């Protein structure tokens, strides 16, 4: 009995997807709930699992093909591994060709999509790696370690280059090489580019700046971080939770900053769903903390840590990244001193955090060295007036410089 392998049902915010990786070849045995194929959308990579034990009989959509919700990807013949040979023999002539990219790689190991891409770019044979992931899966970290080992073996480099000329086009270039490599954008990167251009062309976007003295928060954090971590089962107290809490309070006072524009309508949201930009292997993603106004500092920190781990493992779901009424982006973790973040439509504002840097400041007529951070609020001037934007940012500054106000609601 043939079982159809179909793409999942995409939410309204996702129009289609792309077949990223087939983890099985035609004729190979498949176990129930085993990963068969990855579908990459402009938000996340969705894993399609086998519904029953059997053999992959046919691949309908090859790697790189575009697929719609519930569209047929391939077919699975129910049965054990013994049926593998007949299934392969009876498969259509096009099926072996469809499986050729996977076969050409010669990798019997199970690879995550990010690991497979990195291995191909750097000329690493997956079969030479010992997978440390679940079920023996080769993770990105395994490939990175192999790449580093390859870099640190200069004696073998000339031989490797002669044996595999294609590796010269990999992103790791030797000094003096004048080579280029052309690769297609991932769907995520292409969508990010599209939305950034859309935001800049459709909004009247401005940015206002301020600076915040981080010493009060740093002192509070240093005093209670150990007790906080012990009390909340290993959750670490960072800076982001203070910014999220300050943002939710400021958004209550200035609801226009929490609104969105839908055609000629303004949609005011009676809740604060805060998107927190997270860097991943696929690019920048923005998972959302739902009803952040009701979350404690520990819940915020735990939520951000969970999102960070899921982003690293490629496990973020579409639900994790759908919606959001306001976004916070922290370029300071990469050393950015000042920037103008771009609003994520249909939201009307985004807060940019930056590097904490000690600077001489005048305090009560005295020069004092303080840890300062520049804040940037980019906003859609069609919705938010300059006075409202500046007042919002000043409110955040006041709350962060006197964190007791967050508890006292003053």
N, C-alpha and C positions, 0 to 999 in steps of 0.2 A: 504494500500500500504506500502510495506516494504522499508525502506531507509537504505542503507548500511552505517555503521560508519567505516570510513577508517583512517588509519594513514596518517599524512601529507606527502608531498613529501620532503624527506630529501635532503640537498645539498650534493655535491660530497664528502665533508670532513666528513660526518656522514654516516657510513655504515648501522647502524640499531639503534633501540631503545628498551627500556624495558617498559612494562606496569607498571606504578608506582602505580596509584590509580584509581579505579572505584568510581566515586562519586554518581552513581545511581545503584540500584539493579534491577534485572529483575522484570518487572511488575510495576515499578514506573513511574509516569508521568514525562515528560520532556518538558520544554519550549524552544522555539527557542532561540538560542544563549546562552543557559545555559551550564555550564561546565559539561561534561559527564565523561571524562577520561583524566588522565595525562600520557604523554609519556616522559620517562626520557632518554635522550641521554647522550653521554659523554661530552656534552657542556652545555646543558640547559634542563629545563623541558618544554615540549610543551603541551599546553592545547588544547584539542579537544572539540569543541562546537557542540551543536545540530543544525542541519540544518533546523529543523521544529518542531512544537509542536507534541507530540506523547507520546508513551510509550516504554520503553526499553524492547524489545522482546527477545533478545538473546545476550549473551556474548560469543564471539568466542575465544578471547584472554584474559586469566586470568592475575591477577596481578603477575608480575615476569616473564611473557612470553616475549620472544624476538620477535620483529616485524620489518618488512622491510618497505620501502617507499610504501605508498598506500595499504598496506596489510589490509585485513578485520579484524576489531576489534570486531564488533558486529552488531546488527540490531535494527532499530527503526521502530515501527509501527506508522504510522500517525494516529492522532486522539486525543481526549481529555482524561482527567483523568478517565472518565467512562470506558474506554477500558482496564483499568489496570488489573482488575480481570481476564477477558477472556485471556488477553495476558499472564498473569502469568500461567494460567492453561494450555494453549496450548504450553508453552515453552518446549523445549526438556528436558529430564530428567537430563541432565548434567548441565543445566542452573542454577537450584537452588544451586547445589554444587559449581558452579563457583562463585556465589554471596555469598557463605557462609562466606568467610573472612570478607566481608564488613558487613554482617548481624551479625556475631559473635561480632563485635566491638560494636554493639548496639548504634551507634552514629548517631542520626538523624540530628545533627548539621552539617553544612557544614564546612569542615576542609581543610586548605591548606595542601599540601603534607608534608611540614616541621613540621607543627603543629601535624598532625596525627602520624608521626614517633616519635616525642618527647613525645606525650601523651602515646603511646604504650610502649615506653621504660621506662617511669616513673609510669606506672600503673594509669594514670589519665583517669577518665570516661569523654569523650567529652560532654556527655549530662548534666554534672554538671557545664559546663562552659557557661558563657554568652559571645557570640562572639561580638567583637568590630570592626571586619572588614566589608568590603563592603557586603551588603546583609545578615548580620548576621554571616558571616564566622568567625570561630574561628581561630585566628592568632597564630603564634608561641609565640608572646608576652603574649597572654592570657594563653597559656600552661605554659610558664616560670613562670608567676605569680602564677599559681596553684601549680607548683612544689615548689616554694619558700614558699608558705603558708603551704604546706605539711611538709616541713623541719622544719618550725617553730612551729609545733604542736606536741611536744614530747609525750604528754600524749596519743595521739591517735595512736602513732607509733606502740606499741606492738599489739594493736587490729588489725590494718591494716595489719601487717605482718602475724598474725595468719589467718586472713581471706583470704589473697591472697599471698600464698607462692611464686608464680612466681615473685612477685615484688622484691624479694630478689636479683634477678639476674639483676635488672636494674642498669644503670650506677651510680646512687646515692646510694653508699654503706654505711652501718652503720659501725662505728669504730669496728674493731676486726673481722668483717665478712671475711671469706675466700671463696669467691664466684667468679665465672667467668661467662662471658656472651659472646657467640659467635654470631656475626652478619655478614652477607655478606657485602662486600664492595659495596658502591654505584658505579654506572657506572662512575661517574666523578672521584671518588677516584681511581678506578681501571685504568682508562685511564691516570690519572696523574702519577700513579706509572709506568705504561708501558712506557710513554714518557720519564720519568726521567731516567729509566734504559736504554732506547734506546739512549738517549743523551749521557750518560756516556760511553756507549759501542761503539758508532759509531763516536764520535768526539775526536779530540785531544784538550781537553778542559783545558785551563789555566785561572788563575785569577790574575789580577794586581790590586794593591791598591793605594789609595792616600787619602788625607784628605783635607777638605775644611773649611775655616773660614766662619761660617754662620752669623757673626755679620752684615756685610753690608746688606744682605737680611732681617735679622730680624729688623734692624733699618728702612729700607725702608718700610717694612710691617707695623711696629708699627706706622709709620708716616702717612701712607695713607690708612690703612685698613678700617677705618670708612667711609672715603670719597669714597673709592672703592666700598664698600658694598652699599652705598646710590646711587652712580652713576649707578651701574649695577643691580639694583632691587633685592637686598638681596644676591647676589653672594658674598661669602666670599673669601678673598685673603689668600691662603695657600702657602705652600712651593713647592708643587708638580708642579704648573704651571711654576715656575722658572726653575725647573729641566727639564721639558718637552721642554721649549723654548731653554735652553742651549743645550739639546740633539739634537734638530733639527738643530741647527747651527753647532754643532760639526759633525753631520752626513753629512752635506753638504761638510765639509772640508775633511772628511775621508769616502768616499762612500763605501769602503770595509766593514766597520762596519755595514752599512745599507743593505748589500747584503745578498743573501741566496745561498745555494748550492743545485742544482738539478742534482743528478747523478754525471756526470763528468763536468757539466756546472756550471758556476757562473752566477747568475742572479743579475744584478745591478738594483736597484729601483730608479727611478727619482722622488720619493715622500717619505715622512716620515709618515708612519702609526704607531703611537706609542701605544703599548699595555701597560696598567697600571694595575698591579696586584691588585685585590680587594678581600678581604675576605668575604665569604658568608656562609650561613648555610650548603651548600653542599660541601664546600671546597674552595680552591683558584681558582678564575676565572680571565681571562685576557681580558676584553673588550678593544676595539681598538678605539683610536682617529684618524679618517681619515684626511689625509692632515694636520697634526698638524703644519706643517711649516707655514701655512697660518692663524692659529688661534691666537687670542689675548689671553692675560692672563685670561681675564674674560671668554672667550669662553672655554678655557681649564678647568678652575675651574668649570664652569657650566656643562661641559661634564662629568667630573669626579664625581661631586655630583649626576648627573642623573644616571650614571652607578652604583654608590653606593646604591642609593635607589632601582633601578631595581634589583640589586643583592640581597638586603635584602628581597624584595617582591617576588623573584623568577621570575622576568619578563624579564630577559635578553634574547634576541633573538639570534639565531645562527648567524645572520648577525652582531650583536654587537661584537661577539668574533671570527669572521673568519678573517684570514689574520694577518697583523701586520708585520712590517719590523724590529722592535727593541722593547725591553721590558724594563720597569722600575718597580722594586719591592722595596717597602719600608718596610723593616723589623723593622725600627726604631719605628714605631707606637706600636710595641709589646715589645720594650725594647732591641732589638738586637743591640749590640755594633759593631759586625763584623761578616760577613758571606761570603760564596762563593756561590752566586746564580748559578743555573743550566740553561744553555741556552735552550730556547724553539725552537726545530727544526721546520722548516728548517732555522730559523734565525741563525745568526752567533755570536750574542753578547747579553748580558743582563746587565743592570746597577743595582747594589744593593745600596740603601740608608740605612742609619742606624741612631741610636739614636744620638741626639745632646747632647753633654756633655761638660761642662766647664772643660778646662784643662789649666795648665800653659804652655805658649808658649813664645819662645824667639823672640822678635820683636825689631829690631834695637838695639840689645845689652841689652834690658830690658825684664824682665819677666812680661808677661801680661796674665791675665786670659781671655780666649776667648771661645765662644761656637763653638766647633769643631764637625765635622761629618766625619766619615770614609766612603769613597766611594769604591766600588768594581766593577770591570768590568770583568766578565767571558766571554771568547771568544773562538771561534773555531780556533785553530792554523793552521788548514789546509787552512783557508781562510785569516786570519789576522795575520800579523807578530807582534812580541813583540813591535817593535818600533812604529807601527801604533796604537796598543792598548794603549800603554803608552801615546803617543801624544794625542790621543782622550781624555783620562781621564784628562790630564793636561789642555787641551783646556776647558773642562767642568769646571775644578777648576778655571781657570782664569776668565771665564764668570760669574761664580757664585759669586766669590769674588769681582767682579767689575761689577754689573748688568747693569750699564750704557752702557757697551759694547754690550749688547743685543739690545739696541735701536739704537746705532750708527753703528752696524754691523762692528765692528773692533776687 
